[in-house]
Amino acid sequence: MESLWALVNAFGGFLLAIAVVRVVTFVSELWRCRSLMKKLEKMGMPMPAHSTLLGHLLAAKTASEQLPPGAHSTYILHQVAKNLDGKNGPPVYYFDSYPVSTPMIMVRDPYIANQAINHPWTSAEKPTSLREWFAPISGEGGINLFTQNGQEWKRDHNLFLPFFNNSNLDAAMPMVIEQMLVFREILRKQAQAGELFRLEPLALSLMNDIIGRVVFNAELGNQTSGSHPLSETMLRQLRLKFGANNVMDNIGQLNPFRVFSMWNNSRILNRHIRAQVARRVDAFREAKLRHEQFAFNSVLDQALEYYYSQPGRSQSDPLDGEFMDILCAQLRMFFFAGYDSTASTMVSCCYLIWKHPEVLAKLRAEHDQVFGRNVAACPDMIAENPSILNSLPYTLAVIKETLRLFPPANGIRMGCKDLVLKDRNGVEYPTEGCAVQTSHFSVHRNPQCWPRPLEFLPERFLVGPDHELYPEKGAWRVFEYGVRSCTGQAFVLKEVKAFLAIVCREFNFQECYDEVYAGEEIDLTNVDNEKAFLVEKGAAHPRGEFPVRVSLSGYVPDKSR
């Protein structure tokens, strides 16, 4: 009995020691963050009223109360800036929301953002605080290509980079088109039913199946057979992370049951991924024995090719534990990044295109010109010759304009002592101790860079430098610039162009926000009067999963084309 009591005491002491260390660490970091902001405040740097206890959380609360319920945090940060001067806000301001995030310098002008991207250290450095945000998504302490730095990032970046060469991406397009044809059949059934439905879940299932092929070389069948266990476990993990949007819930994920659920689900997710890895290892070995080569390598296949090509390794060797842990984390990240923001972009395109009939007419005309009058032939033409997608300049402009108005994320780097940003008037802003976050939402609506910034005008990406709509250099930042720009941007644009080419001529979408939210009284003024304003759901997504009715368009191409 005494030995049991001693064991309980020892365990209790261990837990107490952990609690003390965490409290001391928290208080120390809180003091650092608040002291830094007080120093910057005394220097006259632009920021909301700062509280020693709460930092700028009260300013965020005020801004959130000026927005519709559930509005994405990018609107909150944009509104905080506007509240500083009662107009469009300053080009830069400081924001201290610790413990929600590390102190930030919010950049709202591409002229200033370009300085961070061109800095030799900051351009490549991500804040370590990102790891905590990504931990539920990728596991492994949140270590992945988004959060890694230095040699660790270079190693894994080079490991997966060959997947993104253009010939491999083109070889993936027949599989992409195969899944989009399944999606087309689902839309046809919805058109026949004529009932209201939510487009986003269908787009997410489409992208789940596409990413299953390109990441794991696996048929997940989410669109036809219901949710695959791998997909369902990943989606459950995302629901656990993004299920609540209030500030208190996000402070350290305080609910212990939620913490346990995320840990347990993460363990199950890794088990599913390890099963996929084992399947592809067997396929890899069999292909090598038969001397087979494939035009397309999935992300996982590419990683295995690299691993077994290293000196001293035999194809019969098992994957070592460290590589398997890295692989699971990176594959989880690719799964999330590859499907979530792309599905959001597809849905946003459907909202904006059918909101502007003149844009839809020009899109259809371009598709007639490139693919011919036989609408049904378009998917096969893309699958057989993916480079035909390069002949769609207006379609690309529509996608870029959609991403300008509905950016799925922001850009973030880590500041340092020798990076002092300067605005157009020469005012200096130190970045040491702060994350440098470029607000794509604010930059993309900056009237100094974008004439008529709230209008949906794809033509701004087609005109020359002398035209009034021509955007300022670096003002469009969806994929960011520099060494840490989005590696998958070429593939995303191929996917969305193919998606629009397949759906634009055959279908019409009618948004049903007024029907779904009938009787709801909310003020949309501070979300630019957009019914489909962005909400927090992984990447930024249109509100309400985009309620729509779809119908067959009856579109007949002009014989003169």
Contacts in CASP RR format, 6 or more apart in sequence:
PFRMAT RR
TARGET T0000
AUTHOR 0000-0000-0000
METHOD contacts of the structure
MODEL  1
MESLWALVNAFGGFLLAIAVVRVVTFVSELWRCRSLMKKLEKMGMPMPAH
STLLGHLLAAKTASEQLPPGAHSTYILHQVAKNLDGKNGPPVYYFDSYPV
STPMIMVRDPYIANQAINHPWTSAEKPTSLREWFAPISGEGGINLFTQNG
QEWKRDHNLFLPFFNNSNLDAAMPMVIEQMLVFREILRKQAQAGELFRLE
PLALSLMNDIIGRVVFNAELGNQTSGSHPLSETMLRQLRLKFGANNVMDN
IGQLNPFRVFSMWNNSRILNRHIRAQVARRVDAFREAKLRHEQFAFNSVL
DQALEYYYSQPGRSQSDPLDGEFMDILCAQLRMFFFAGYDSTASTMVSCC
YLIWKHPEVLAKLRAEHDQVFGRNVAACPDMIAENPSILNSLPYTLAVIK
ETLRLFPPANGIRMGCKDLVLKDRNGVEYPTEGCAVQTSHFSVHRNPQCW
PRPLEFLPERFLVGPDHELYPEKGAWRVFEYGVRSCTGQAFVLKEVKAFL
AIVCREFNFQECYDEVYAGEEIDLTNVDNEKAFLVEKGAAHPRGEFPVRV
SLSGYVPDKSR
26 99 0 8 1.000
29 98 0 8 1.000
29 99 0 8 1.000
30 98 0 8 1.000
30 99 0 8 1.000
33 55 0 8 1.000
33 96 0 8 1.000
33 98 0 8 1.000
33 102 0 8 1.000
33 103 0 8 1.000
34 50 0 8 1.000
34 52 0 8 1.000
34 55 0 8 1.000
34 96 0 8 1.000
34 98 0 8 1.000
36 96 0 8 1.000
36 103 0 8 1.000
36 433 0 8 1.000
36 434 0 8 1.000
37 47 0 8 1.000
37 50 0 8 1.000
37 55 0 8 1.000
37 56 0 8 1.000
37 94 0 8 1.000
37 96 0 8 1.000
37 103 0 8 1.000
38 50 0 8 1.000
38 52 0 8 1.000
40 47 0 8 1.000
40 94 0 8 1.000
40 430 0 8 1.000
41 47 0 8 1.000
41 50 0 8 1.000
45 93 0 8 1.000
45 94 0 8 1.000
45 429 0 8 1.000
46 84 0 8 1.000
46 90 0 8 1.000
46 92 0 8 1.000
46 93 0 8 1.000
46 94 0 8 1.000
47 56 0 8 1.000
47 84 0 8 1.000
47 93 0 8 1.000
47 94 0 8 1.000
47 95 0 8 1.000
47 96 0 8 1.000
48 56 0 8 1.000
48 58 0 8 1.000
48 59 0 8 1.000
48 80 0 8 1.000
48 83 0 8 1.000
48 84 0 8 1.000
48 93 0 8 1.000
48 95 0 8 1.000
49 58 0 8 1.000
49 59 0 8 1.000
50 56 0 8 1.000
50 96 0 8 1.000
51 57 0 8 1.000
51 58 0 8 1.000
55 96 0 8 1.000
55 97 0 8 1.000
55 98 0 8 1.000
56 80 0 8 1.000
56 95 0 8 1.000
56 96 0 8 1.000
56 97 0 8 1.000
57 97 0 8 1.000
57 100 0 8 1.000
57 247 0 8 1.000
59 80 0 8 1.000
59 83 0 8 1.000
59 95 0 8 1.000
60 76 0 8 1.000
60 77 0 8 1.000
60 80 0 8 1.000
60 97 0 8 1.000
60 247 0 8 1.000
61 247 0 8 1.000
62 83 0 8 1.000
63 75 0 8 1.000
63 76 0 8 1.000
63 77 0 8 1.000
63 79 0 8 1.000
63 80 0 8 1.000
63 83 0 8 1.000
64 71 0 8 1.000
64 76 0 8 1.000
64 79 0 8 1.000
66 79 0 8 1.000
66 83 0 8 1.000
66 526 0 8 1.000
67 75 0 8 1.000
67 76 0 8 1.000
67 79 0 8 1.000
67 526 0 8 1.000
67 527 0 8 1.000
68 522 0 8 1.000
68 523 0 8 1.000
68 524 0 8 1.000
68 527 0 8 1.000
68 533 0 8 1.000
69 522 0 8 1.000
70 245 0 8 1.000
70 535 0 8 1.000
70 536 0 8 1.000
70 543 0 8 1.000
71 527 0 8 1.000
71 533 0 8 1.000
71 534 0 8 1.000
71 535 0 8 1.000
72 533 0 8 1.000
72 534 0 8 1.000
72 535 0 8 1.000
72 536 0 8 1.000
72 540 0 8 1.000
73 536 0 8 1.000
74 407 0 8 1.000
74 410 0 8 1.000
74 439 0 8 1.000
74 440 0 8 1.000
74 441 0 8 1.000
74 442 0 8 1.000
74 534 0 8 1.000
74 540 0 8 1.000
75 441 0 8 1.000
75 526 0 8 1.000
75 527 0 8 1.000
75 533 0 8 1.000
75 534 0 8 1.000
77 95 0 8 1.000
77 106 0 8 1.000
77 439 0 8 1.000
77 441 0 8 1.000
77 442 0 8 1.000
78 439 0 8 1.000
78 441 0 8 1.000
78 442 0 8 1.000
78 445 0 8 1.000
79 526 0 8 1.000
80 93 0 8 1.000
80 95 0 8 1.000
80 106 0 8 1.000
81 88 0 8 1.000
81 89 0 8 1.000
81 90 0 8 1.000
81 93 0 8 1.000
81 106 0 8 1.000
81 108 0 8 1.000
81 442 0 8 1.000
82 88 0 8 1.000
82 89 0 8 1.000
84 90 0 8 1.000
84 93 0 8 1.000
88 446 0 8 1.000
88 447 0 8 1.000
89 108 0 8 1.000
90 108 0 8 1.000
91 107 0 8 1.000
91 108 0 8 1.000
91 109 0 8 1.000
91 111 0 8 1.000
91 112 0 8 1.000
91 423 0 8 1.000
91 424 0 8 1.000
92 105 0 8 1.000
92 106 0 8 1.000
92 107 0 8 1.000
92 108 0 8 1.000
92 109 0 8 1.000
92 112 0 8 1.000
92 421 0 8 1.000
92 423 0 8 1.000
92 429 0 8 1.000
93 105 0 8 1.000
93 106 0 8 1.000
93 108 0 8 1.000
94 103 0 8 1.000
94 104 0 8 1.000
94 105 0 8 1.000
94 106 0 8 1.000
94 434 0 8 1.000
95 103 0 8 1.000
95 104 0 8 1.000
95 105 0 8 1.000
95 106 0 8 1.000
96 103 0 8 1.000
96 104 0 8 1.000
97 103 0 8 1.000
97 104 0 8 1.000
99 251 0 8 1.000
99 252 0 8 1.000
100 247 0 8 1.000
100 250 0 8 1.000
100 251 0 8 1.000
101 129 0 8 1.000
101 435 0 8 1.000
102 127 0 8 1.000
102 129 0 8 1.000
102 433 0 8 1.000
102 434 0 8 1.000
102 435 0 8 1.000
103 433 0 8 1.000
103 434 0 8 1.000
103 435 0 8 1.000
104 434 0 8 1.000
104 435 0 8 1.000
104 436 0 8 1.000
104 437 0 8 1.000
105 415 0 8 1.000
105 421 0 8 1.000
105 429 0 8 1.000
105 431 0 8 1.000
105 434 0 8 1.000
105 435 0 8 1.000
105 436 0 8 1.000
105 437 0 8 1.000
106 437 0 8 1.000
106 439 0 8 1.000
106 442 0 8 1.000
107 113 0 8 1.000
107 116 0 8 1.000
107 421 0 8 1.000
107 436 0 8 1.000
107 437 0 8 1.000
107 438 0 8 1.000
107 439 0 8 1.000
107 443 0 8 1.000
108 439 0 8 1.000
108 442 0 8 1.000
108 443 0 8 1.000
108 446 0 8 1.000
109 423 0 8 1.000
109 424 0 8 1.000
109 443 0 8 1.000
109 446 0 8 1.000
109 448 0 8 1.000
109 449 0 8 1.000
110 443 0 8 1.000
110 446 0 8 1.000
110 449 0 8 1.000
110 472 0 8 1.000
110 473 0 8 1.000
110 474 0 8 1.000
110 475 0 8 1.000
110 477 0 8 1.000
111 423 0 8 1.000
111 424 0 8 1.000
111 472 0 8 1.000
112 421 0 8 1.000
112 422 0 8 1.000
112 423 0 8 1.000
112 429 0 8 1.000
113 438 0 8 1.000
113 443 0 8 1.000
113 474 0 8 1.000
113 477 0 8 1.000
114 473 0 8 1.000
114 474 0 8 1.000
114 481 0 8 1.000
115 419 0 8 1.000
115 421 0 8 1.000
115 422 0 8 1.000
116 122 0 8 1.000
116 123 0 8 1.000
116 413 0 8 1.000
116 415 0 8 1.000
116 419 0 8 1.000
116 421 0 8 1.000
116 431 0 8 1.000
116 436 0 8 1.000
116 438 0 8 1.000
117 123 0 8 1.000
117 413 0 8 1.000
117 480 0 8 1.000
117 481 0 8 1.000
117 482 0 8 1.000
118 482 0 8 1.000
119 416 0 8 1.000
119 419 0 8 1.000
121 416 0 8 1.000
121 418 0 8 1.000
121 419 0 8 1.000
122 413 0 8 1.000
122 414 0 8 1.000
122 415 0 8 1.000
122 416 0 8 1.000
122 419 0 8 1.000
122 431 0 8 1.000
122 436 0 8 1.000
123 413 0 8 1.000
123 482 0 8 1.000
123 483 0 8 1.000
123 484 0 8 1.000
124 149 0 8 1.000
124 150 0 8 1.000
124 153 0 8 1.000
124 413 0 8 1.000
124 483 0 8 1.000
124 484 0 8 1.000
125 149 0 8 1.000
125 150 0 8 1.000
125 413 0 8 1.000
125 414 0 8 1.000
125 415 0 8 1.000
125 416 0 8 1.000
126 146 0 8 1.000
126 147 0 8 1.000
126 148 0 8 1.000
126 149 0 8 1.000
126 412 0 8 1.000
126 413 0 8 1.000
126 414 0 8 1.000
126 484 0 8 1.000
127 412 0 8 1.000
127 413 0 8 1.000
127 414 0 8 1.000
127 435 0 8 1.000
128 147 0 8 1.000
128 414 0 8 1.000
129 435 0 8 1.000
130 142 0 8 1.000
130 146 0 8 1.000
130 147 0 8 1.000
130 412 0 8 1.000
131 141 0 8 1.000
131 142 0 8 1.000
131 143 0 8 1.000
131 147 0 8 1.000
132 142 0 8 1.000
133 142 0 8 1.000
134 141 0 8 1.000
134 142 0 8 1.000
134 144 0 8 1.000
134 146 0 8 1.000
134 147 0 8 1.000
134 333 0 8 1.000
135 141 0 8 1.000
135 142 0 8 1.000
136 237 0 8 1.000
136 240 0 8 1.000
136 241 0 8 1.000
136 262 0 8 1.000
136 266 0 8 1.000
137 144 0 8 1.000
137 237 0 8 1.000
137 238 0 8 1.000
137 241 0 8 1.000
137 332 0 8 1.000
137 333 0 8 1.000
137 336 0 8 1.000
138 144 0 8 1.000
138 329 0 8 1.000
138 330 0 8 1.000
138 332 0 8 1.000
138 333 0 8 1.000
138 336 0 8 1.000
139 266 0 8 1.000
139 270 0 8 1.000
139 328 0 8 1.000
139 329 0 8 1.000
139 332 0 8 1.000
140 325 0 8 1.000
140 326 0 8 1.000
140 328 0 8 1.000
140 329 0 8 1.000
141 329 0 8 1.000
142 329 0 8 1.000
143 152 0 8 1.000
143 326 0 8 1.000
143 329 0 8 1.000
144 329 0 8 1.000
144 330 0 8 1.000
144 332 0 8 1.000
144 333 0 8 1.000
145 153 0 8 1.000
145 156 0 8 1.000
145 157 0 8 1.000
145 160 0 8 1.000
145 330 0 8 1.000
145 333 0 8 1.000
145 487 0 8 1.000
146 333 0 8 1.000
146 337 0 8 1.000
148 156 0 8 1.000
156 326 0 8 1.000
156 330 0 8 1.000
157 487 0 8 1.000
159 302 0 8 1.000
159 303 0 8 1.000
159 306 0 8 1.000
160 299 0 8 1.000
160 302 0 8 1.000
160 303 0 8 1.000
160 330 0 8 1.000
160 334 0 8 1.000
160 487 0 8 1.000
161 487 0 8 1.000
162 168 0 8 1.000
162 297 0 8 1.000
162 302 0 8 1.000
162 306 0 8 1.000
163 297 0 8 1.000
163 298 0 8 1.000
163 299 0 8 1.000
163 302 0 8 1.000
164 487 0 8 1.000
164 488 0 8 1.000
164 490 0 8 1.000
164 491 0 8 1.000
166 490 0 8 1.000
167 295 0 8 1.000
168 295 0 8 1.000
168 296 0 8 1.000
168 297 0 8 1.000
169 386 0 8 1.000
169 490 0 8 1.000
169 491 0 8 1.000
169 494 0 8 1.000
170 386 0 8 1.000
170 387 0 8 1.000
171 295 0 8 1.000
171 296 0 8 1.000
172 213 0 8 1.000
172 214 0 8 1.000
172 296 0 8 1.000
172 491 0 8 1.000
173 382 0 8 1.000
173 383 0 8 1.000
173 386 0 8 1.000
173 494 0 8 1.000
173 498 0 8 1.000
174 383 0 8 1.000
175 210 0 8 1.000
175 213 0 8 1.000
175 214 0 8 1.000
175 296 0 8 1.000
176 210 0 8 1.000
176 213 0 8 1.000
176 214 0 8 1.000
176 494 0 8 1.000
176 495 0 8 1.000
176 498 0 8 1.000
177 379 0 8 1.000
177 380 0 8 1.000
177 382 0 8 1.000
177 383 0 8 1.000
177 498 0 8 1.000
177 502 0 8 1.000
178 383 0 8 1.000
179 206 0 8 1.000
179 209 0 8 1.000
179 210 0 8 1.000
179 213 0 8 1.000
179 223 0 8 1.000
180 206 0 8 1.000
180 379 0 8 1.000
180 498 0 8 1.000
180 499 0 8 1.000
180 502 0 8 1.000
181 379 0 8 1.000
181 502 0 8 1.000
182 206 0 8 1.000
182 209 0 8 1.000
182 223 0 8 1.000
182 224 0 8 1.000
183 202 0 8 1.000
183 203 0 8 1.000
183 206 0 8 1.000
183 223 0 8 1.000
184 379 0 8 1.000
184 502 0 8 1.000
184 503 0 8 1.000
184 506 0 8 1.000
186 202 0 8 1.000
186 223 0 8 1.000
187 202 0 8 1.000
187 503 0 8 1.000
187 506 0 8 1.000
187 507 0 8 1.000
187 550 0 8 1.000
188 552 0 8 1.000
190 197 0 8 1.000
190 550 0 8 1.000
191 507 0 8 1.000
191 550 0 8 1.000
191 551 0 8 1.000
191 552 0 8 1.000
194 549 0 8 1.000
194 550 0 8 1.000
194 551 0 8 1.000
195 549 0 8 1.000
196 512 0 8 1.000
196 515 0 8 1.000
196 516 0 8 1.000
196 547 0 8 1.000
196 548 0 8 1.000
196 549 0 8 1.000
197 547 0 8 1.000
197 548 0 8 1.000
197 549 0 8 1.000
197 550 0 8 1.000
198 544 0 8 1.000
198 545 0 8 1.000
198 546 0 8 1.000
198 547 0 8 1.000
198 548 0 8 1.000
199 347 0 8 1.000
199 350 0 8 1.000
199 509 0 8 1.000
199 545 0 8 1.000
199 546 0 8 1.000
199 547 0 8 1.000
199 548 0 8 1.000
199 550 0 8 1.000
200 343 0 8 1.000
200 344 0 8 1.000
200 347 0 8 1.000
200 541 0 8 1.000
200 542 0 8 1.000
200 544 0 8 1.000
200 545 0 8 1.000
200 546 0 8 1.000
201 545 0 8 1.000
202 223 0 8 1.000
203 343 0 8 1.000
203 344 0 8 1.000
203 346 0 8 1.000
203 347 0 8 1.000
204 339 0 8 1.000
204 340 0 8 1.000
204 343 0 8 1.000
205 222 0 8 1.000
205 223 0 8 1.000
205 227 0 8 1.000
206 223 0 8 1.000
206 343 0 8 1.000
206 346 0 8 1.000
207 338 0 8 1.000
207 339 0 8 1.000
207 340 0 8 1.000
207 342 0 8 1.000
207 343 0 8 1.000
207 346 0 8 1.000
208 220 0 8 1.000
208 222 0 8 1.000
208 228 0 8 1.000
208 231 0 8 1.000
208 339 0 8 1.000
209 219 0 8 1.000
209 220 0 8 1.000
209 221 0 8 1.000
209 222 0 8 1.000
209 223 0 8 1.000
210 339 0 8 1.000
210 495 0 8 1.000
211 334 0 8 1.000
211 335 0 8 1.000
211 338 0 8 1.000
211 339 0 8 1.000
212 218 0 8 1.000
212 219 0 8 1.000
212 220 0 8 1.000
212 230 0 8 1.000
212 335 0 8 1.000
213 219 0 8 1.000
213 298 0 8 1.000
214 298 0 8 1.000
214 299 0 8 1.000
214 491 0 8 1.000
215 298 0 8 1.000
215 299 0 8 1.000
215 300 0 8 1.000
215 331 0 8 1.000
215 334 0 8 1.000
215 335 0 8 1.000
215 338 0 8 1.000
216 230 0 8 1.000
216 276 0 8 1.000
216 280 0 8 1.000
216 298 0 8 1.000
216 299 0 8 1.000
216 300 0 8 1.000
216 331 0 8 1.000
217 280 0 8 1.000
217 283 0 8 1.000
217 298 0 8 1.000
217 300 0 8 1.000
217 301 0 8 1.000
218 230 0 8 1.000
218 276 0 8 1.000
218 279 0 8 1.000
220 228 0 8 1.000
220 230 0 8 1.000
220 231 0 8 1.000
221 228 0 8 1.000
222 228 0 8 1.000
222 231 0 8 1.000
227 235 0 8 1.000
229 272 0 8 1.000
230 269 0 8 1.000
230 272 0 8 1.000
230 273 0 8 1.000
230 276 0 8 1.000
233 265 0 8 1.000
233 268 0 8 1.000
233 269 0 8 1.000
233 272 0 8 1.000
234 269 0 8 1.000
234 332 0 8 1.000
234 335 0 8 1.000
234 336 0 8 1.000
236 265 0 8 1.000
237 262 0 8 1.000
237 265 0 8 1.000
237 266 0 8 1.000
237 269 0 8 1.000
238 336 0 8 1.000
238 340 0 8 1.000
238 538 0 8 1.000
240 258 0 8 1.000
240 261 0 8 1.000
240 262 0 8 1.000
240 265 0 8 1.000
241 262 0 8 1.000
241 538 0 8 1.000
242 536 0 8 1.000
242 537 0 8 1.000
242 538 0 8 1.000
244 250 0 8 1.000
245 536 0 8 1.000
248 254 0 8 1.000
249 255 0 8 1.000
253 259 0 8 1.000
253 262 0 8 1.000
269 332 0 8 1.000
270 328 0 8 1.000
270 332 0 8 1.000
273 327 0 8 1.000
273 328 0 8 1.000
273 331 0 8 1.000
273 332 0 8 1.000
274 324 0 8 1.000
274 328 0 8 1.000
276 300 0 8 1.000
276 331 0 8 1.000
277 300 0 8 1.000
277 319 0 8 1.000
277 324 0 8 1.000
277 327 0 8 1.000
277 328 0 8 1.000
277 331 0 8 1.000
280 298 0 8 1.000
280 300 0 8 1.000
280 301 0 8 1.000
280 304 0 8 1.000
281 304 0 8 1.000
281 319 0 8 1.000
284 301 0 8 1.000
284 304 0 8 1.000
284 305 0 8 1.000
284 308 0 8 1.000
284 315 0 8 1.000
285 315 0 8 1.000
285 316 0 8 1.000
287 293 0 8 1.000
287 294 0 8 1.000
288 315 0 8 1.000
294 301 0 8 1.000
297 305 0 8 1.000
299 331 0 8 1.000
299 334 0 8 1.000
300 327 0 8 1.000
300 331 0 8 1.000
303 327 0 8 1.000
303 330 0 8 1.000
307 313 0 8 1.000
307 319 0 8 1.000
307 323 0 8 1.000
308 314 0 8 1.000
308 315 0 8 1.000
308 317 0 8 1.000
319 327 0 8 1.000
336 538 0 8 1.000
338 492 0 8 1.000
340 408 0 8 1.000
340 538 0 8 1.000
340 539 0 8 1.000
341 408 0 8 1.000
341 409 0 8 1.000
341 492 0 8 1.000
341 539 0 8 1.000
342 492 0 8 1.000
342 495 0 8 1.000
342 496 0 8 1.000
344 406 0 8 1.000
344 408 0 8 1.000
344 539 0 8 1.000
344 540 0 8 1.000
344 541 0 8 1.000
344 542 0 8 1.000
345 399 0 8 1.000
345 402 0 8 1.000
345 403 0 8 1.000
345 406 0 8 1.000
345 408 0 8 1.000
345 492 0 8 1.000
345 496 0 8 1.000
346 496 0 8 1.000
346 499 0 8 1.000
347 541 0 8 1.000
347 542 0 8 1.000
347 546 0 8 1.000
348 402 0 8 1.000
348 403 0 8 1.000
348 405 0 8 1.000
348 406 0 8 1.000
348 532 0 8 1.000
348 542 0 8 1.000
349 398 0 8 1.000
349 399 0 8 1.000
349 402 0 8 1.000
349 496 0 8 1.000
349 499 0 8 1.000
349 500 0 8 1.000
350 503 0 8 1.000
350 509 0 8 1.000
350 546 0 8 1.000
350 548 0 8 1.000
351 509 0 8 1.000
351 511 0 8 1.000
351 532 0 8 1.000
351 542 0 8 1.000
351 546 0 8 1.000
352 359 0 8 1.000
352 401 0 8 1.000
352 402 0 8 1.000
352 405 0 8 1.000
352 406 0 8 1.000
352 456 0 8 1.000
353 359 0 8 1.000
353 360 0 8 1.000
353 363 0 8 1.000
353 398 0 8 1.000
353 402 0 8 1.000
353 500 0 8 1.000
353 504 0 8 1.000
354 360 0 8 1.000
354 508 0 8 1.000
354 509 0 8 1.000
354 510 0 8 1.000
354 511 0 8 1.000
355 456 0 8 1.000
355 511 0 8 1.000
356 456 0 8 1.000
359 398 0 8 1.000
359 456 0 8 1.000
359 458 0 8 1.000
360 504 0 8 1.000
362 394 0 8 1.000
362 458 0 8 1.000
363 394 0 8 1.000
363 395 0 8 1.000
363 398 0 8 1.000
363 500 0 8 1.000
363 504 0 8 1.000
364 504 0 8 1.000
364 505 0 8 1.000
364 555 0 8 1.000
364 557 0 8 1.000
365 558 0 8 1.000
365 561 0 8 1.000
366 392 0 8 1.000
366 393 0 8 1.000
366 394 0 8 1.000
366 395 0 8 1.000
367 378 0 8 1.000
367 392 0 8 1.000
367 395 0 8 1.000
367 501 0 8 1.000
367 504 0 8 1.000
367 505 0 8 1.000
368 505 0 8 1.000
368 557 0 8 1.000
368 558 0 8 1.000
368 561 0 8 1.000
369 561 0 8 1.000
370 388 0 8 1.000
370 391 0 8 1.000
370 392 0 8 1.000
371 377 0 8 1.000
371 378 0 8 1.000
371 381 0 8 1.000
371 388 0 8 1.000
371 501 0 8 1.000
372 557 0 8 1.000
372 561 0 8 1.000
373 557 0 8 1.000
373 559 0 8 1.000
373 561 0 8 1.000
375 505 0 8 1.000
375 506 0 8 1.000
375 555 0 8 1.000
375 557 0 8 1.000
378 501 0 8 1.000
378 502 0 8 1.000
378 505 0 8 1.000
379 502 0 8 1.000
381 388 0 8 1.000
382 388 0 8 1.000
382 389 0 8 1.000
382 498 0 8 1.000
382 501 0 8 1.000
382 502 0 8 1.000
386 494 0 8 1.000
389 494 0 8 1.000
389 497 0 8 1.000
389 498 0 8 1.000
389 501 0 8 1.000
392 497 0 8 1.000
392 501 0 8 1.000
393 462 0 8 1.000
394 458 0 8 1.000
394 462 0 8 1.000
395 497 0 8 1.000
395 500 0 8 1.000
395 501 0 8 1.000
396 461 0 8 1.000
396 493 0 8 1.000
396 497 0 8 1.000
397 458 0 8 1.000
397 459 0 8 1.000
397 460 0 8 1.000
397 461 0 8 1.000
397 462 0 8 1.000
398 458 0 8 1.000
398 500 0 8 1.000
399 493 0 8 1.000
399 496 0 8 1.000
399 497 0 8 1.000
399 500 0 8 1.000
400 458 0 8 1.000
400 461 0 8 1.000
400 476 0 8 1.000
400 478 0 8 1.000
401 456 0 8 1.000
401 457 0 8 1.000
401 458 0 8 1.000
401 460 0 8 1.000
401 461 0 8 1.000
402 456 0 8 1.000
403 476 0 8 1.000
403 478 0 8 1.000
404 444 0 8 1.000
404 450 0 8 1.000
404 476 0 8 1.000
404 478 0 8 1.000
405 444 0 8 1.000
405 445 0 8 1.000
405 454 0 8 1.000
405 456 0 8 1.000
406 534 0 8 1.000
406 540 0 8 1.000
406 542 0 8 1.000
407 440 0 8 1.000
407 441 0 8 1.000
407 444 0 8 1.000
407 478 0 8 1.000
407 540 0 8 1.000
408 478 0 8 1.000
408 539 0 8 1.000
408 540 0 8 1.000
408 541 0 8 1.000
409 440 0 8 1.000
409 539 0 8 1.000
409 540 0 8 1.000
410 437 0 8 1.000
410 438 0 8 1.000
410 439 0 8 1.000
410 440 0 8 1.000
410 441 0 8 1.000
411 437 0 8 1.000
411 438 0 8 1.000
411 440 0 8 1.000
411 477 0 8 1.000
411 480 0 8 1.000
412 435 0 8 1.000
412 436 0 8 1.000
412 437 0 8 1.000
412 438 0 8 1.000
413 435 0 8 1.000
413 436 0 8 1.000
413 484 0 8 1.000
414 435 0 8 1.000
414 436 0 8 1.000
415 431 0 8 1.000
415 432 0 8 1.000
415 433 0 8 1.000
415 434 0 8 1.000
415 435 0 8 1.000
415 436 0 8 1.000
416 431 0 8 1.000
416 432 0 8 1.000
416 433 0 8 1.000
417 430 0 8 1.000
417 432 0 8 1.000
419 431 0 8 1.000
419 432 0 8 1.000
419 436 0 8 1.000
420 428 0 8 1.000
420 429 0 8 1.000
420 430 0 8 1.000
420 431 0 8 1.000
421 428 0 8 1.000
421 429 0 8 1.000
421 431 0 8 1.000
421 436 0 8 1.000
422 428 0 8 1.000
422 429 0 8 1.000
423 429 0 8 1.000
438 477 0 8 1.000
438 480 0 8 1.000
440 477 0 8 1.000
440 478 0 8 1.000
443 449 0 8 1.000
443 475 0 8 1.000
443 477 0 8 1.000
444 450 0 8 1.000
444 453 0 8 1.000
444 475 0 8 1.000
444 476 0 8 1.000
444 477 0 8 1.000
445 453 0 8 1.000
445 454 0 8 1.000
445 528 0 8 1.000
446 453 0 8 1.000
446 475 0 8 1.000
447 453 0 8 1.000
448 472 0 8 1.000
449 471 0 8 1.000
449 472 0 8 1.000
449 475 0 8 1.000
450 460 0 8 1.000
450 471 0 8 1.000
450 472 0 8 1.000
450 475 0 8 1.000
451 460 0 8 1.000
451 468 0 8 1.000
451 469 0 8 1.000
452 469 0 8 1.000
454 528 0 8 1.000
457 469 0 8 1.000
459 469 0 8 1.000
460 469 0 8 1.000
460 470 0 8 1.000
460 471 0 8 1.000
461 471 0 8 1.000
461 476 0 8 1.000
463 469 0 8 1.000
463 470 0 8 1.000
464 470 0 8 1.000
474 481 0 8 1.000
478 486 0 8 1.000
478 489 0 8 1.000
479 485 0 8 1.000
479 486 0 8 1.000
479 488 0 8 1.000
479 489 0 8 1.000
480 486 0 8 1.000
486 492 0 8 1.000
505 553 0 8 1.000
505 555 0 8 1.000
505 557 0 8 1.000
506 552 0 8 1.000
506 553 0 8 1.000
506 555 0 8 1.000
507 550 0 8 1.000
507 551 0 8 1.000
507 552 0 8 1.000
507 553 0 8 1.000
508 550 0 8 1.000
508 551 0 8 1.000
508 552 0 8 1.000
508 553 0 8 1.000
509 548 0 8 1.000
509 549 0 8 1.000
509 550 0 8 1.000
510 548 0 8 1.000
510 549 0 8 1.000
510 550 0 8 1.000
510 551 0 8 1.000
511 531 0 8 1.000
511 532 0 8 1.000
511 546 0 8 1.000
511 547 0 8 1.000
511 548 0 8 1.000
512 547 0 8 1.000
512 548 0 8 1.000
512 549 0 8 1.000
513 531 0 8 1.000
513 532 0 8 1.000
513 543 0 8 1.000
513 547 0 8 1.000
514 531 0 8 1.000
515 547 0 8 1.000
516 544 0 8 1.000
516 547 0 8 1.000
524 530 0 8 1.000
524 531 0 8 1.000
524 533 0 8 1.000
527 533 0 8 1.000
527 534 0 8 1.000
531 543 0 8 1.000
532 542 0 8 1.000
532 543 0 8 1.000
532 546 0 8 1.000
533 542 0 8 1.000
533 543 0 8 1.000
534 540 0 8 1.000
534 541 0 8 1.000
534 542 0 8 1.000
534 543 0 8 1.000
535 541 0 8 1.000
535 542 0 8 1.000
535 543 0 8 1.000
535 544 0 8 1.000
END
